[in-house]
Amino acid sequence: MDGIRLFSRRFYLFLLVLNLLFLVLRSSYVSAEIAGPGWHMETADSVSPAEAQAYYTSKQAETSPQFTLLALTATASATTASPEIIELARALHHDPRLIYEYVHNHIDYIPYFGSLKGATLTYLDGNGNDFDQASLMIALLRESSNYNTAIGGVQYVYGTMTIPGAQLANWLGVDTEPEVISKVISYGGIPVSNLQSDGTADVSRVWVKANIDGTDYLFDPAFKSYAEIAKIDIGQAMAYDRTDLLNAATAGATLDSDYVQNLNEGGLASKLVEYSNNLINTIRNQYPNSDIREIIGGRSIVQTSMIQYQTSLPFLSAIQELWDDIPSEYTTTLRIQHVGIDHTFNVPE
């Protein structure tokens, strides 16, 4: 613990020195258009699907250096069948309906763009964007195709989807104000265009096409509706009383109009312990099996069951590309350069 504290002190001291250095440097280059070293709070500009497509097309011609003097593992695909994926597919009986329902009903959506986690990390984290949720579903379907002959080819579908404002706001967990929707999407780097006054917009998305029993069906596991969960009355649960708390804290203290002296630390601590015990007992007695969101409030996915496979999606969509695997330019990577090593890893690796 002493070593950790010492490291923490040195680390914060380093940040302080770095910040002071930044301030000195910045004062010397106040006319510079590009910010210098340091932490900066920025706002992201909105990018249209057409602009994003042009950017990623230009990236297709670029290659990342892979030279290394060390033996490194082969690049893992976003749909690699890890032991976790193999066992999950088995638990879902290699059934496409159960696979879709699992991803749709149990994996939370997070608004960011591109392939970041891949199938296994999305499963372990319990959340991901549409790229990553599609990867999880595709990995499960491809693993299941080894046991279920009804499952044929499975692909990613990349395109734009026109999502009505109310559904879009609910999905993102924000108000229906177009400005708010635009900021959340832009901060996530998600291409969007034609944002209307009611919040409706054309959004770049990824979904899944799977051939089952010879027919191509479409699945969108990442798009889901959420229900708000009300929190419990914490004050009532802990039997909080403002007057009692103030009396306990000020017993024997000197109170004036602009200062307080000699607060009763023991009385205050005793009250806080009492409130904590009350809250613990309330949760144990009244909410013994509740999810944390049922205590503090939050959002939960509206559970759905698939009645039949669909050949179309609920929202108007335009397909731009079909992928067997996510192109490298859409995949988040980590490049490591050090003494003869220059290797780019996909983040799931």
Number of C-alpha atoms within 10 A of each C-alpha: 6 7 8 9 10 10 12 12 12 12 12 11 12 12 13 12 12 14 15 13 14 16 15 11 13 16 10 10 13 11 9 9 7 8 12 14 13 13 9 8 4 7 9 13 12 19 15 17 19 13 13 16 15 10 12 14 12 11 13 12 8 10 9 12 12 12 12 16 10 10 6 9 8 8 12 15 16 28 24 21 20 14 10 14 23 17 14 18 25 15 12 17 15 22 19 24 15 16 23 24 18 18 22 25 19 16 24 22 22 16 17 18 24 21 27 21 26 27 29 22 19 23 22 12 11 14 19 27 25 25 28 30 32 31 31 29 30 30 25 28 25 23 23 24 20 12 14 16 10 15 22 17 15 23 20 22 24 20 19 22 20 21 19 18 21 15 17 22 21 17 20 19 20 13 15 20 15 17 12 14 21 20 15 19 21 21 16 17 18 21 21 24 18 12 19 13 12 12 22 21 22 22 22 25 26 27 26 24 20 22 15 18 10 11 12 16 16 19 22 22 24 28 19 20 20 18 14 15 14 13 13 15 11 13 12 12 17 19 15 18 12 10 9 11 17 14 14 20 20 18 15 13 15 11 12 8 5 5 7 11 11 12 16 16 13 12 17 19 14 14 18 15 11 15 19 16 13 17 19 14 15 17 17 12 10 10 15 10 10 11 10 11 15 17 16 13 14 15 16 16 17 13 14 12 12 11 7 7 14 12 12 13 13 10 10 12 18 15 14 11 10 16 13 12 14 21 12 17 18 15 18 15 17 11 14 12 12 8 7 10 15 16 18 17 18 19 17 21 15
